[in-house]
Amino acid sequence: MRALPFSRLLIAAALGSTLALAPLAATAYDGELFSLKNRWEHTVTDMPANQRESTLRSLASEAEKIADQHPNEAEVLIWQGIVLASYARERGGLGALGTAGDARDVLERAIKIDPQGGNGSAYVTLGALYDRAPGRPLGFGNSNTAERMFQRALEIRPDGIDVNYYYAAFLKEQGNTQAAREHAQRAVDGAARDNRQASDEALRRDAQALLQTL
C-alpha cells in the first residue's frame, strides 16, 4: 500500500471520519497500474516482435483510460507516456509521430506535477523521444533537448541502467565514442530496479552489445 503524502494525511486528520477512506483514494489506481506495468514489461521483453504492436496499442488505450480517471497523478501519466513511447517505437515511421508527440506531452505534464519525473523515468523516456523523432518540420526531434533530458535523469539516478544505456546510444550517434563507452559500461554495471527487473536486465544486455561496438 502506498504511503499517503503528508499534506493529505493532515487533511484526512482534519476531516475525522474521512481518514478511513483516504487510503482507498490513495490506492484507487494502484491495482490497474500494477497490472499495466507487468504486461508492458512482458510485452517489451518477452513477446514476439509480430505481436508487440497490437498489444502495445491495447495497453496504450488502457493507460489512457486510467489517466482520464486520474489526470493529476504523475505516476499514472508517466506510465501512460512510457507505454505510448513504446507503442510509437514499435510502429515506427512517420505514422508513429502523432503517438510519439502524445507521449512527449503526457510526460511533460507529469514532470510539472512531479519535478523528479518518477525517479528520472520521465526524463529518460523524453530523452529517447527527442533523440529518435525527426526534427522540424516533420517532427519535434532535437538533440540538444534530448541531451538535457538525459542529463536531468542522470542527476536523479546516476547509476540507472536505462538512462546510461539510452544516453550511451545517443552519444554514439553524436560521435562521442569515449563518453558513450563510459555510459554503456555504467549501464552494464548498474543495479536493476526491483519493479523493472526484466526490462532493466534486457537493457543491460543491450548495453553489453553496444559496448562491443565502441
MODELLER restraints for C-alpha pairs under 7 A, 6 or more apart:
rsr = mdl.restraints
at = mdl.atoms
rsr.add(forms.Gaussian(group=physical.xy_distance, feature=features.Distance(at['CA:1:A'], at['CA:27:A']), mean=6.95, stdev=0.5))
rsr.add(forms.Gaussian(group=physical.xy_distance, feature=features.Distance(at['CA:2:A'], at['CA:27:A']), mean=6.71, stdev=0.5))
rsr.add(forms.Gaussian(group=physical.xy_distance, feature=features.Distance(at['CA:4:A'], at['CA:26:A']), mean=6.61, stdev=0.5))
rsr.add(forms.Gaussian(group=physical.xy_distance, feature=features.Distance(at['CA:12:A'], at['CA:18:A']), mean=5.59, stdev=0.5))
rsr.add(forms.Gaussian(group=physical.xy_distance, feature=features.Distance(at['CA:12:A'], at['CA:19:A']), mean=4.60, stdev=0.5))
rsr.add(forms.Gaussian(group=physical.xy_distance, feature=features.Distance(at['CA:12:A'], at['CA:22:A']), mean=6.59, stdev=0.5))
rsr.add(forms.Gaussian(group=physical.xy_distance, feature=features.Distance(at['CA:13:A'], at['CA:19:A']), mean=5.95, stdev=0.5))
rsr.add(forms.Gaussian(group=physical.xy_distance, feature=features.Distance(at['CA:41:A'], at['CA:198:A']), mean=6.88, stdev=0.5))
rsr.add(forms.Gaussian(group=physical.xy_distance, feature=features.Distance(at['CA:41:A'], at['CA:199:A']), mean=6.07, stdev=0.5))
rsr.add(forms.Gaussian(group=physical.xy_distance, feature=features.Distance(at['CA:43:A'], at['CA:52:A']), mean=6.11, stdev=0.5))
rsr.add(forms.Gaussian(group=physical.xy_distance, feature=features.Distance(at['CA:45:A'], at['CA:198:A']), mean=6.88, stdev=0.5))
rsr.add(forms.Gaussian(group=physical.xy_distance, feature=features.Distance(at['CA:45:A'], at['CA:199:A']), mean=6.04, stdev=0.5))
rsr.add(forms.Gaussian(group=physical.xy_distance, feature=features.Distance(at['CA:45:A'], at['CA:202:A']), mean=6.65, stdev=0.5))
rsr.add(forms.Gaussian(group=physical.xy_distance, feature=features.Distance(at['CA:53:A'], at['CA:87:A']), mean=6.31, stdev=0.5))
rsr.add(forms.Gaussian(group=physical.xy_distance, feature=features.Distance(at['CA:53:A'], at['CA:90:A']), mean=5.68, stdev=0.5))
rsr.add(forms.Gaussian(group=physical.xy_distance, feature=features.Distance(at['CA:53:A'], at['CA:91:A']), mean=6.35, stdev=0.5))
rsr.add(forms.Gaussian(group=physical.xy_distance, feature=features.Distance(at['CA:56:A'], at['CA:83:A']), mean=6.88, stdev=0.5))
rsr.add(forms.Gaussian(group=physical.xy_distance, feature=features.Distance(at['CA:56:A'], at['CA:87:A']), mean=5.29, stdev=0.5))
rsr.add(forms.Gaussian(group=physical.xy_distance, feature=features.Distance(at['CA:57:A'], at['CA:87:A']), mean=6.27, stdev=0.5))
rsr.add(forms.Gaussian(group=physical.xy_distance, feature=features.Distance(at['CA:59:A'], at['CA:83:A']), mean=6.92, stdev=0.5))
rsr.add(forms.Gaussian(group=physical.xy_distance, feature=features.Distance(at['CA:60:A'], at['CA:80:A']), mean=6.78, stdev=0.5))
rsr.add(forms.Gaussian(group=physical.xy_distance, feature=features.Distance(at['CA:60:A'], at['CA:83:A']), mean=5.76, stdev=0.5))
rsr.add(forms.Gaussian(group=physical.xy_distance, feature=features.Distance(at['CA:60:A'], at['CA:84:A']), mean=5.74, stdev=0.5))
rsr.add(forms.Gaussian(group=physical.xy_distance, feature=features.Distance(at['CA:63:A'], at['CA:80:A']), mean=5.11, stdev=0.5))
rsr.add(forms.Gaussian(group=physical.xy_distance, feature=features.Distance(at['CA:64:A'], at['CA:80:A']), mean=6.52, stdev=0.5))
rsr.add(forms.Gaussian(group=physical.xy_distance, feature=features.Distance(at['CA:67:A'], at['CA:76:A']), mean=5.92, stdev=0.5))
rsr.add(forms.Gaussian(group=physical.xy_distance, feature=features.Distance(at['CA:67:A'], at['CA:77:A']), mean=6.14, stdev=0.5))
rsr.add(forms.Gaussian(group=physical.xy_distance, feature=features.Distance(at['CA:74:A'], at['CA:110:A']), mean=4.62, stdev=0.5))
rsr.add(forms.Gaussian(group=physical.xy_distance, feature=features.Distance(at['CA:74:A'], at['CA:113:A']), mean=5.87, stdev=0.5))
rsr.add(forms.Gaussian(group=physical.xy_distance, feature=features.Distance(at['CA:74:A'], at['CA:114:A']), mean=6.02, stdev=0.5))
rsr.add(forms.Gaussian(group=physical.xy_distance, feature=features.Distance(at['CA:75:A'], at['CA:118:A']), mean=6.46, stdev=0.5))
rsr.add(forms.Gaussian(group=physical.xy_distance, feature=features.Distance(at['CA:77:A'], at['CA:106:A']), mean=5.96, stdev=0.5))
rsr.add(forms.Gaussian(group=physical.xy_distance, feature=features.Distance(at['CA:77:A'], at['CA:107:A']), mean=6.44, stdev=0.5))
rsr.add(forms.Gaussian(group=physical.xy_distance, feature=features.Distance(at['CA:77:A'], at['CA:110:A']), mean=5.59, stdev=0.5))
rsr.add(forms.Gaussian(group=physical.xy_distance, feature=features.Distance(at['CA:78:A'], at['CA:107:A']), mean=5.55, stdev=0.5))
rsr.add(forms.Gaussian(group=physical.xy_distance, feature=features.Distance(at['CA:78:A'], at['CA:110:A']), mean=6.00, stdev=0.5))
rsr.add(forms.Gaussian(group=physical.xy_distance, feature=features.Distance(at['CA:78:A'], at['CA:122:A']), mean=5.90, stdev=0.5))
rsr.add(forms.Gaussian(group=physical.xy_distance, feature=features.Distance(at['CA:81:A'], at['CA:103:A']), mean=4.37, stdev=0.5))
rsr.add(forms.Gaussian(group=physical.xy_distance, feature=features.Distance(at['CA:81:A'], at['CA:104:A']), mean=6.86, stdev=0.5))
rsr.add(forms.Gaussian(group=physical.xy_distance, feature=features.Distance(at['CA:81:A'], at['CA:106:A']), mean=5.58, stdev=0.5))
rsr.add(forms.Gaussian(group=physical.xy_distance, feature=features.Distance(at['CA:81:A'], at['CA:107:A']), mean=5.41, stdev=0.5))
rsr.add(forms.Gaussian(group=physical.xy_distance, feature=features.Distance(at['CA:82:A'], at['CA:125:A']), mean=6.60, stdev=0.5))
rsr.add(forms.Gaussian(group=physical.xy_distance, feature=features.Distance(at['CA:84:A'], at['CA:99:A']), mean=6.27, stdev=0.5))
rsr.add(forms.Gaussian(group=physical.xy_distance, feature=features.Distance(at['CA:84:A'], at['CA:100:A']), mean=6.76, stdev=0.5))
rsr.add(forms.Gaussian(group=physical.xy_distance, feature=features.Distance(at['CA:84:A'], at['CA:103:A']), mean=5.22, stdev=0.5))
rsr.add(forms.Gaussian(group=physical.xy_distance, feature=features.Distance(at['CA:85:A'], at['CA:100:A']), mean=5.67, stdev=0.5))
rsr.add(forms.Gaussian(group=physical.xy_distance, feature=features.Distance(at['CA:85:A'], at['CA:103:A']), mean=5.53, stdev=0.5))
rsr.add(forms.Gaussian(group=physical.xy_distance, feature=features.Distance(at['CA:88:A'], at['CA:96:A']), mean=4.87, stdev=0.5))
rsr.add(forms.Gaussian(group=physical.xy_distance, feature=features.Distance(at['CA:88:A'], at['CA:99:A']), mean=5.50, stdev=0.5))
rsr.add(forms.Gaussian(group=physical.xy_distance, feature=features.Distance(at['CA:88:A'], at['CA:100:A']), mean=5.42, stdev=0.5))
rsr.add(forms.Gaussian(group=physical.xy_distance, feature=features.Distance(at['CA:97:A'], at['CA:139:A']), mean=6.76, stdev=0.5))
rsr.add(forms.Gaussian(group=physical.xy_distance, feature=features.Distance(at['CA:100:A'], at['CA:129:A']), mean=6.83, stdev=0.5))
rsr.add(forms.Gaussian(group=physical.xy_distance, feature=features.Distance(at['CA:104:A'], at['CA:126:A']), mean=6.22, stdev=0.5))
rsr.add(forms.Gaussian(group=physical.xy_distance, feature=features.Distance(at['CA:107:A'], at['CA:122:A']), mean=5.84, stdev=0.5))
rsr.add(forms.Gaussian(group=physical.xy_distance, feature=features.Distance(at['CA:110:A'], at['CA:117:A']), mean=6.76, stdev=0.5))
rsr.add(forms.Gaussian(group=physical.xy_distance, feature=features.Distance(at['CA:111:A'], at['CA:117:A']), mean=5.07, stdev=0.5))
rsr.add(forms.Gaussian(group=physical.xy_distance, feature=features.Distance(at['CA:117:A'], at['CA:123:A']), mean=6.33, stdev=0.5))
rsr.add(forms.Gaussian(group=physical.xy_distance, feature=features.Distance(at['CA:119:A'], at['CA:156:A']), mean=6.36, stdev=0.5))
rsr.add(forms.Gaussian(group=physical.xy_distance, feature=features.Distance(at['CA:119:A'], at['CA:157:A']), mean=6.85, stdev=0.5))
rsr.add(forms.Gaussian(group=physical.xy_distance, feature=features.Distance(at['CA:120:A'], at['CA:153:A']), mean=4.60, stdev=0.5))
rsr.add(forms.Gaussian(group=physical.xy_distance, feature=features.Distance(at['CA:120:A'], at['CA:156:A']), mean=5.74, stdev=0.5))
rsr.add(forms.Gaussian(group=physical.xy_distance, feature=features.Distance(at['CA:120:A'], at['CA:157:A']), mean=6.35, stdev=0.5))
rsr.add(forms.Gaussian(group=physical.xy_distance, feature=features.Distance(at['CA:123:A'], at['CA:149:A']), mean=5.09, stdev=0.5))
rsr.add(forms.Gaussian(group=physical.xy_distance, feature=features.Distance(at['CA:123:A'], at['CA:150:A']), mean=6.34, stdev=0.5))
rsr.add(forms.Gaussian(group=physical.xy_distance, feature=features.Distance(at['CA:123:A'], at['CA:152:A']), mean=6.65, stdev=0.5))
rsr.add(forms.Gaussian(group=physical.xy_distance, feature=features.Distance(at['CA:123:A'], at['CA:153:A']), mean=5.36, stdev=0.5))
rsr.add(forms.Gaussian(group=physical.xy_distance, feature=features.Distance(at['CA:124:A'], at['CA:149:A']), mean=6.57, stdev=0.5))
rsr.add(forms.Gaussian(group=physical.xy_distance, feature=features.Distance(at['CA:124:A'], at['CA:150:A']), mean=5.73, stdev=0.5))
rsr.add(forms.Gaussian(group=physical.xy_distance, feature=features.Distance(at['CA:124:A'], at['CA:153:A']), mean=5.90, stdev=0.5))
rsr.add(forms.Gaussian(group=physical.xy_distance, feature=features.Distance(at['CA:124:A'], at['CA:163:A']), mean=5.51, stdev=0.5))
rsr.add(forms.Gaussian(group=physical.xy_distance, feature=features.Distance(at['CA:126:A'], at['CA:149:A']), mean=6.40, stdev=0.5))
rsr.add(forms.Gaussian(group=physical.xy_distance, feature=features.Distance(at['CA:127:A'], at['CA:146:A']), mean=4.18, stdev=0.5))
rsr.add(forms.Gaussian(group=physical.xy_distance, feature=features.Distance(at['CA:127:A'], at['CA:147:A']), mean=6.57, stdev=0.5))
rsr.add(forms.Gaussian(group=physical.xy_distance, feature=features.Distance(at['CA:127:A'], at['CA:149:A']), mean=4.88, stdev=0.5))
rsr.add(forms.Gaussian(group=physical.xy_distance, feature=features.Distance(at['CA:127:A'], at['CA:150:A']), mean=5.42, stdev=0.5))
rsr.add(forms.Gaussian(group=physical.xy_distance, feature=features.Distance(at['CA:128:A'], at['CA:146:A']), mean=6.72, stdev=0.5))
rsr.add(forms.Gaussian(group=physical.xy_distance, feature=features.Distance(at['CA:128:A'], at['CA:166:A']), mean=6.71, stdev=0.5))
rsr.add(forms.Gaussian(group=physical.xy_distance, feature=features.Distance(at['CA:130:A'], at['CA:140:A']), mean=6.73, stdev=0.5))
rsr.add(forms.Gaussian(group=physical.xy_distance, feature=features.Distance(at['CA:130:A'], at['CA:141:A']), mean=4.46, stdev=0.5))
rsr.add(forms.Gaussian(group=physical.xy_distance, feature=features.Distance(at['CA:130:A'], at['CA:142:A']), mean=5.37, stdev=0.5))
rsr.add(forms.Gaussian(group=physical.xy_distance, feature=features.Distance(at['CA:130:A'], at['CA:143:A']), mean=6.61, stdev=0.5))
rsr.add(forms.Gaussian(group=physical.xy_distance, feature=features.Distance(at['CA:130:A'], at['CA:145:A']), mean=6.58, stdev=0.5))
rsr.add(forms.Gaussian(group=physical.xy_distance, feature=features.Distance(at['CA:130:A'], at['CA:146:A']), mean=4.94, stdev=0.5))
rsr.add(forms.Gaussian(group=physical.xy_distance, feature=features.Distance(at['CA:131:A'], at['CA:141:A']), mean=5.90, stdev=0.5))
rsr.add(forms.Gaussian(group=physical.xy_distance, feature=features.Distance(at['CA:131:A'], at['CA:142:A']), mean=6.31, stdev=0.5))
rsr.add(forms.Gaussian(group=physical.xy_distance, feature=features.Distance(at['CA:131:A'], at['CA:143:A']), mean=5.65, stdev=0.5))
rsr.add(forms.Gaussian(group=physical.xy_distance, feature=features.Distance(at['CA:131:A'], at['CA:146:A']), mean=5.35, stdev=0.5))
rsr.add(forms.Gaussian(group=physical.xy_distance, feature=features.Distance(at['CA:131:A'], at['CA:170:A']), mean=6.97, stdev=0.5))
rsr.add(forms.Gaussian(group=physical.xy_distance, feature=features.Distance(at['CA:132:A'], at['CA:141:A']), mean=6.54, stdev=0.5))
rsr.add(forms.Gaussian(group=physical.xy_distance, feature=features.Distance(at['CA:133:A'], at['CA:139:A']), mean=6.09, stdev=0.5))
rsr.add(forms.Gaussian(group=physical.xy_distance, feature=features.Distance(at['CA:133:A'], at['CA:140:A']), mean=6.24, stdev=0.5))
rsr.add(forms.Gaussian(group=physical.xy_distance, feature=features.Distance(at['CA:133:A'], at['CA:141:A']), mean=4.43, stdev=0.5))
rsr.add(forms.Gaussian(group=physical.xy_distance, feature=features.Distance(at['CA:134:A'], at['CA:140:A']), mean=6.39, stdev=0.5))
rsr.add(forms.Gaussian(group=physical.xy_distance, feature=features.Distance(at['CA:134:A'], at['CA:141:A']), mean=4.84, stdev=0.5))
rsr.add(forms.Gaussian(group=physical.xy_distance, feature=features.Distance(at['CA:135:A'], at['CA:141:A']), mean=4.17, stdev=0.5))
rsr.add(forms.Gaussian(group=physical.xy_distance, feature=features.Distance(at['CA:135:A'], at['CA:142:A']), mean=6.08, stdev=0.5))
rsr.add(forms.Gaussian(group=physical.xy_distance, feature=features.Distance(at['CA:150:A'], at['CA:163:A']), mean=6.60, stdev=0.5))
rsr.add(forms.Gaussian(group=physical.xy_distance, feature=features.Distance(at['CA:150:A'], at['CA:167:A']), mean=6.18, stdev=0.5))
rsr.add(forms.Gaussian(group=physical.xy_distance, feature=features.Distance(at['CA:153:A'], at['CA:163:A']), mean=6.60, stdev=0.5))
rsr.add(forms.Gaussian(group=physical.xy_distance, feature=features.Distance(at['CA:154:A'], at['CA:163:A']), mean=6.70, stdev=0.5))
rsr.add(forms.Gaussian(group=physical.xy_distance, feature=features.Distance(at['CA:159:A'], at['CA:186:A']), mean=6.53, stdev=0.5))
rsr.add(forms.Gaussian(group=physical.xy_distance, feature=features.Distance(at['CA:159:A'], at['CA:190:A']), mean=5.49, stdev=0.5))
rsr.add(forms.Gaussian(group=physical.xy_distance, feature=features.Distance(at['CA:160:A'], at['CA:187:A']), mean=6.65, stdev=0.5))
rsr.add(forms.Gaussian(group=physical.xy_distance, feature=features.Distance(at['CA:160:A'], at['CA:190:A']), mean=5.92, stdev=0.5))
rsr.add(forms.Gaussian(group=physical.xy_distance, feature=features.Distance(at['CA:161:A'], at['CA:187:A']), mean=4.18, stdev=0.5))
rsr.add(forms.Gaussian(group=physical.xy_distance, feature=features.Distance(at['CA:161:A'], at['CA:188:A']), mean=6.93, stdev=0.5))
rsr.add(forms.Gaussian(group=physical.xy_distance, feature=features.Distance(at['CA:161:A'], at['CA:190:A']), mean=5.22, stdev=0.5))
rsr.add(forms.Gaussian(group=physical.xy_distance, feature=features.Distance(at['CA:161:A'], at['CA:191:A']), mean=6.87, stdev=0.5))
rsr.add(forms.Gaussian(group=physical.xy_distance, feature=features.Distance(at['CA:161:A'], at['CA:192:A']), mean=6.79, stdev=0.5))
rsr.add(forms.Gaussian(group=physical.xy_distance, feature=features.Distance(at['CA:161:A'], at['CA:200:A']), mean=6.25, stdev=0.5))
rsr.add(forms.Gaussian(group=physical.xy_distance, feature=features.Distance(at['CA:161:A'], at['CA:203:A']), mean=6.84, stdev=0.5))
rsr.add(forms.Gaussian(group=physical.xy_distance, feature=features.Distance(at['CA:161:A'], at['CA:204:A']), mean=6.44, stdev=0.5))
rsr.add(forms.Gaussian(group=physical.xy_distance, feature=features.Distance(at['CA:162:A'], at['CA:187:A']), mean=6.93, stdev=0.5))
rsr.add(forms.Gaussian(group=physical.xy_distance, feature=features.Distance(at['CA:162:A'], at['CA:200:A']), mean=6.51, stdev=0.5))
rsr.add(forms.Gaussian(group=physical.xy_distance, feature=features.Distance(at['CA:162:A'], at['CA:203:A']), mean=6.46, stdev=0.5))
rsr.add(forms.Gaussian(group=physical.xy_distance, feature=features.Distance(at['CA:164:A'], at['CA:183:A']), mean=4.99, stdev=0.5))
rsr.add(forms.Gaussian(group=physical.xy_distance, feature=features.Distance(at['CA:164:A'], at['CA:184:A']), mean=6.13, stdev=0.5))
rsr.add(forms.Gaussian(group=physical.xy_distance, feature=features.Distance(at['CA:164:A'], at['CA:186:A']), mean=6.31, stdev=0.5))
rsr.add(forms.Gaussian(group=physical.xy_distance, feature=features.Distance(at['CA:164:A'], at['CA:187:A']), mean=5.06, stdev=0.5))
rsr.add(forms.Gaussian(group=physical.xy_distance, feature=features.Distance(at['CA:165:A'], at['CA:183:A']), mean=6.56, stdev=0.5))
rsr.add(forms.Gaussian(group=physical.xy_distance, feature=features.Distance(at['CA:165:A'], at['CA:184:A']), mean=5.43, stdev=0.5))
rsr.add(forms.Gaussian(group=physical.xy_distance, feature=features.Distance(at['CA:165:A'], at['CA:187:A']), mean=5.40, stdev=0.5))
rsr.add(forms.Gaussian(group=physical.xy_distance, feature=features.Distance(at['CA:165:A'], at['CA:203:A']), mean=6.89, stdev=0.5))
rsr.add(forms.Gaussian(group=physical.xy_distance, feature=features.Distance(at['CA:165:A'], at['CA:207:A']), mean=5.60, stdev=0.5))
rsr.add(forms.Gaussian(group=physical.xy_distance, feature=features.Distance(at['CA:167:A'], at['CA:183:A']), mean=6.95, stdev=0.5))
rsr.add(forms.Gaussian(group=physical.xy_distance, feature=features.Distance(at['CA:168:A'], at['CA:180:A']), mean=4.18, stdev=0.5))
rsr.add(forms.Gaussian(group=physical.xy_distance, feature=features.Distance(at['CA:168:A'], at['CA:181:A']), mean=6.80, stdev=0.5))
rsr.add(forms.Gaussian(group=physical.xy_distance, feature=features.Distance(at['CA:168:A'], at['CA:183:A']), mean=5.18, stdev=0.5))
rsr.add(forms.Gaussian(group=physical.xy_distance, feature=features.Distance(at['CA:168:A'], at['CA:184:A']), mean=5.35, stdev=0.5))
rsr.add(forms.Gaussian(group=physical.xy_distance, feature=features.Distance(at['CA:169:A'], at['CA:180:A']), mean=6.73, stdev=0.5))
rsr.add(forms.Gaussian(group=physical.xy_distance, feature=features.Distance(at['CA:171:A'], at['CA:177:A']), mean=6.81, stdev=0.5))
rsr.add(forms.Gaussian(group=physical.xy_distance, feature=features.Distance(at['CA:171:A'], at['CA:179:A']), mean=6.74, stdev=0.5))
rsr.add(forms.Gaussian(group=physical.xy_distance, feature=features.Distance(at['CA:171:A'], at['CA:180:A']), mean=5.06, stdev=0.5))
rsr.add(forms.Gaussian(group=physical.xy_distance, feature=features.Distance(at['CA:172:A'], at['CA:180:A']), mean=5.48, stdev=0.5))
rsr.add(forms.Gaussian(group=physical.xy_distance, feature=features.Distance(at['CA:177:A'], at['CA:214:A']), mean=6.35, stdev=0.5))
rsr.add(forms.Gaussian(group=physical.xy_distance, feature=features.Distance(at['CA:181:A'], at['CA:211:A']), mean=6.09, stdev=0.5))
rsr.add(forms.Gaussian(group=physical.xy_distance, feature=features.Distance(at['CA:181:A'], at['CA:214:A']), mean=6.12, stdev=0.5))
rsr.add(forms.Gaussian(group=physical.xy_distance, feature=features.Distance(at['CA:184:A'], at['CA:207:A']), mean=5.33, stdev=0.5))
rsr.add(forms.Gaussian(group=physical.xy_distance, feature=features.Distance(at['CA:184:A'], at['CA:210:A']), mean=6.94, stdev=0.5))
rsr.add(forms.Gaussian(group=physical.xy_distance, feature=features.Distance(at['CA:184:A'], at['CA:211:A']), mean=5.84, stdev=0.5))
rsr.add(forms.Gaussian(group=physical.xy_distance, feature=features.Distance(at['CA:185:A'], at['CA:211:A']), mean=6.93, stdev=0.5))
rsr.add(forms.Gaussian(group=physical.xy_distance, feature=features.Distance(at['CA:187:A'], at['CA:204:A']), mean=6.04, stdev=0.5))
rsr.add(forms.Gaussian(group=physical.xy_distance, feature=features.Distance(at['CA:187:A'], at['CA:207:A']), mean=6.17, stdev=0.5))
rsr.add(forms.Gaussian(group=physical.xy_distance, feature=features.Distance(at['CA:188:A'], at['CA:204:A']), mean=5.13, stdev=0.5))
rsr.add(forms.Gaussian(group=physical.xy_distance, feature=features.Distance(at['CA:188:A'], at['CA:207:A']), mean=5.93, stdev=0.5))
rsr.add(forms.Gaussian(group=physical.xy_distance, feature=features.Distance(at['CA:188:A'], at['CA:208:A']), mean=6.12, stdev=0.5))
rsr.add(forms.Gaussian(group=physical.xy_distance, feature=features.Distance(at['CA:192:A'], at['CA:200:A']), mean=5.38, stdev=0.5))
rsr.add(forms.Gaussian(group=physical.xy_distance, feature=features.Distance(at['CA:192:A'], at['CA:201:A']), mean=6.51, stdev=0.5))
